[in-house]
C-alpha cells in the first residue's frame, strides 16, 4: 500500500494497479454469476474519483445501478437488459480493465413457479403455474421444449407444486390444494396416485423408486411402489412449502422456510432420522445437488438473495445473485435452469448436476 498525503492533510490510499498506472483496476466480481436485477460486489482499487462521485459501472454496453461505492469496492445492480460480458468501472471517465460476469438468459416469462422446474430425459422443461392457494388458473403446468418454446401441458390441476419423474418417464405432480399426488402420462393424461398428503408440496424419488412427499404442516410421507404410505419423518412446519432432493449419500435433504430468519436445511437418513445439515439461510426453497455433493438452494445468505452453495463440509457462499429465486435444476452441458416467481432462466455454469434418478 502507498499512502500519499493530500494538500488538505487527508491521506489518500492508492491501492493495487491504480498507483502503478493511474487507472482503476478490477480484481474480482462476487458472485461471478447473476440474474438480471441481481447485485454483485466488484472488488479492486481506484474506484473513487477525484470528485468523490459514484463511478459509472457498465455490464457489456448496459449501465448498471450503483448501490454502494468506495475506493476498493463497488456494489452494483445488473441491468435487466444485460448479457454475459465484461464489467467495467469508470470513475471520472477513467476506465478499468474488464472482468467477465456470466448473466443468466431468460427463456420463458409470465409464469408463476413456486419451486424447482423439472427436466425430462429429452431435455424438455416442465414448470408449474401454481397461483395462490385455491386459485383456479387456466394452465397448471407449462412444457418448454429444447428450443425454448413454451406451451400448455396440463390444465385442471389446482395449485400444482412439486414435479418429479420416475424411471419410465412418467410425471408426478403434487397439489397443495387437495393433498393429492397425480401421475401424468407423457400425453397429459392424469390420474390420482396418492391422496391424503395434507398440504402436499415438494416431491422426490429415491433409488428404489419410492416417492417422498412433503406436507408443509410437518410430515414427510413415503409412498412405496405398491402405494403403501406412511410418515417417514416429522419436521418443523413450513410457512411456505417443503422442497426435497436426494443427495449422493442417499439421504433426503429438505428445505422449508419457517417464521425464523435463520432457517435450516434438514438431512433425513434412510431410516427416517432427521438432523440439521446447515443452518443460517433466509427463506430457503428449491434445492439440487451437483456430482461432487455440493448442495444448491434458492435462499438468502448474509443478507443477499440468490443461489447458495453449501459444501459437504457445510461451508456456504452465494454463487449466483438474483432476486425472487425459488428453485433450480441442472441441465445438460454443465448448465442450470433457474426459476424466479415469474420467469425461467438458463445459465451456463460449468457445473455438472447429480442425476435425479441415480
N, C-alpha and C positions, 0 to 999 in steps of 0.2 A: 504494500500500500504506500502511496505517496500522498503527503498532506501538504498543500500549498496554502499559505496564509494570504487571504484576500485583502484588498485595500481597506475594507471596513473592519478588519481584525477577525472576521469569522473564517474558521478553517473550512477549506473545500477539499473533500476527499475525491481523489481521482483513482479509479479502480480499473483493473483489467486492461483491455485494449485501449480504453479512452486515453490513458496517459501516454500510450505509445504513438497513436496516430491521430488523436483528437476526435475520433468518431465513436459514437455509441456502439456497443457490442452485445449481442445476444448469445448467452452461453447455453441456455436450456429453456424448454417450454414444458410446463407441468399442468395437467397431464398432456401427453403428446397426441391425444385423440379427443375429438369433441363432436357434439352435435351443433348445428346452428342454434345460437342462443345460449350456448354454454360459456362458462368463464374459464379462462386459463391464466396461469401465472407465468409471466415472461421474466426470466432472471438474467442478469448481466451487469452492465455498468454504463454510465454516461447517459442515463435516461432522463435526467432533469436538465432542461435547457438553462441558458444564462438568465432568461427572463422568468424562470421558475414556473412556467406554464406547463400544463399537461402535454405530453408528447402526442403526436399522431401515430396511430397503430393501424396498419393495413394487413388484411388477410388476403393474399393474392392482390387483386386490384380493388378490393372492397374495404372501406374504412370500418373499423370496429369501435365499439364504445369503450372508453377508458373508465374503469371503475375506481382504481387507485393507482397513483403514480408516485414513485420515489426514485432516488438516484440508482438503486441497484435492482429494482423490480417494478413491473407494471402488471396490474390485473386488468384484463380486457375481455370484453364480451364478443364472441364470434358472431358476425352479422348473419342474418337469416339467409342471405344470398351467397354465402361463402362456399368455396370448394377447397379441396386439398391443395396446398401450395405453401409458398414461403410467407412467413410473418416478418414484418419489418417495423421497427420503431423509429420515429423521426422527431427528435426534439430540435426545435429551432431550425427545421428544414434539413438537418444533417441526418442522412440515412444510415441505419445499422446494417449489418450483414443480415441475410435472410435465413431463417430456420424453418423447416417444414412442419406444418401441423396437418395431420390427417383428419379430414372432416367427413362425417357420415353423409350419405346421399339419400334424400327422401325417395321412396319407391311407391308409397301409397298414402293418401291423406283422407281426411274426413271420416276416420274410423273412430272406434272407441274401445281399444284394447284395455284389458284390466290385468293382464298377466303375460307370460311368455307367449309369443307366437309359436307355432309348431310347423315342422317341415317334414314332408313325406320322402320316400326313397327316391323319387324323381326330382326333387328339389322344389316342389310346389309348397307355397306357404299357406297356412290356414290361420286366420285372425278372427277372434270373436268381436262382434259388435254388441257389447253387453247391455248398455243402457242402465239407468238407475233401477233399483230393485222394484220389481212389479211392473216395469215399463215394457210395453209391447213394441218391439222395433220391427221394421219390415224385413230386415236381413239379420240372421243370428250369427252366421259365420261367412266371411269372405274367403275366396280362394284366389291367391295371387300366383300366377304361373311364372315360369322361369324368364319370361320376357317382361315381367313386372306389370302384367295386365290383371287388374282386379275385377272379379265378377262374383255375384252372389252364389253361394254354395248351399246354404241351409237356411230355411225360414221356420217360423212357428216353434222355436225353442226359446222359452223365456229365460233371460239372463244367463246366456251361455258364458261359461267361465274357463275352466281348465280344458286343455286339449292334449290327448296323447294317442300314440299309435301302437297297436300290437304287432306281432311278427308277421301277421298276414296282411298288414297294411290297412286294417280297419281302424276307423277313427272312433275315439271315445271322448265324449263331451260331458262335463258336469253342468248342472243347472242350479244356481244358488237360490232360485225361486222356489223349487219344489223338492230339492234334495235328491234328485234323480241323476244317475249317470246313464247316458244314452250311447248305444253303439250305432255308428253310422257307416253304411257301406260306401264304397267309392262313388256310387251313382247318387248318393244323397238320401237313400232310404234309411229311416231312423226307427229304432226300437229301444224300449227301456231295457237296460242291462242290470241295474241295481237301484233299489229305491230305499228311502228312509235314511238318507245320509245327512240329515239336518240341513245346514246352510252349506251345501257342497261347493267347494272352491277348487283348490289345486288337486291334480291327479298325476300319478306316475306308475309305471310298470317296473317290477323287479326282474331279475334274470330268469326266474321261473314263470314269469307272466302272471303273477299275482298283481292285482290292481289296488293301489292305495289312494284313498280319498280323504282330503282334509275338510272336516266340518269346523268352520271358524268359531263355533261355540265351545270347542275344546277337544274334540276327538279326532284321531286319525284311524280310519277304518281300513281293514284289509279284506279284499274280496278275492277268494281263491278262484281257480279256473272253473270249478264246479259251482261257483257263485255262493258258496258258504261265506258268510260275512261275520266279522267280529271286530271289536275295538282293539286295535293294535297298540295304541299309545294315547296318553292324555296329556295335553299341554295347556298352557295359559291361553284363554280365549283371545282371539284377534279382533280388533275393531274393524278390520277390512277383509282380509282373506288369508288363508294359508297358501303357500307356494311350495311345491315339493320337487325334489330332484334326488336321484341316487348318485352317490359318489363312487369312486373306484374301489373303495373298501366295502361296497355293497351295503353300506348304511344309508338310511334315508335322512336327508337334510331338509329342514323345514324352516321357512321364514314366515313371519306374520306380525305386522305392526300391532302394538298394544297402546295403552294410554301413556306409556313411558316414552321418553325421547332418547332412551339408551337401550334399544332393543337387541334381541339375540337371534342368532342362527342356532337351531337345535339339531343335534345328531341323535338319531334313533337307531340303535343297533338291530341286527336281525332278530333279536329276542324281544324287541319292543321296549327296551330300557332306554330312556332319554337322558340327555345331558346337554349342557350349554357348550356348543362348539366355539362360538365367538360372540362377545357382547360389545356394543358400542356403536350401533347403527341407528339412524333415524329413518323410520318408516321403510323397513326392508320389504321388498316384494319379490319379483321373479328372480330365480336362481338357475345357474347352469355350471357345469364343470368342464375344464379342459383335460387333455390326456395326461398332464402332469399332476393332476389332483388339486389344482387351484380352483377355488370357488369364486364365482362372479355373481354379484347381486345388485339389482337396481335399488339404491338406497342413498341416504345422506351419510357422510362421514366427515367428522371435524367441520361441520357446517357447510359442506359442499355436496351438491347433488350430482349423481351420475351413476356409473357402474363402478362398484368397489370390488377389488380383487382381494381375497383372503387366502393366503398360502396355507399349505398343510401344517406349518408350524405357527399358524394363527397371527401372521403379520398382515396388516390391512393397509391398503393405499387406494386412492382414487385413480383409476386408469382411463376412464372416459368421462368427460364433463358433459352434462346435459340436464336440462330441466324436464320435469314431468315424466321421467322414465319409469316404466312399470315392469319391464321384462326384456328378455333376450333369448336368442337361440343361436347356436353356431351353425355355419353354413359351409358348403364345400369351398375349397380354395383358400383355406385359412381366413375365413371371413366370418362376420356375425350379422345377424338381423336384430335391430334394437327397436323396441316398441315404446312409444310415449302414449299419453292419454288420447292422442288424436291422430297419430301417424306412425308409419313404419319406415325404418331407415336401414340402408346397407352400409356396412363398414368393412373396408379392407384392413384386417387387424393383425395378420401374421400369427394367429393363434389357432391351434388345432383343437377342436372341441371333442369331448368324450362322447362316443355314441350313446344315445339314449337307451337302446336295446343292446346290452352287452352279451 
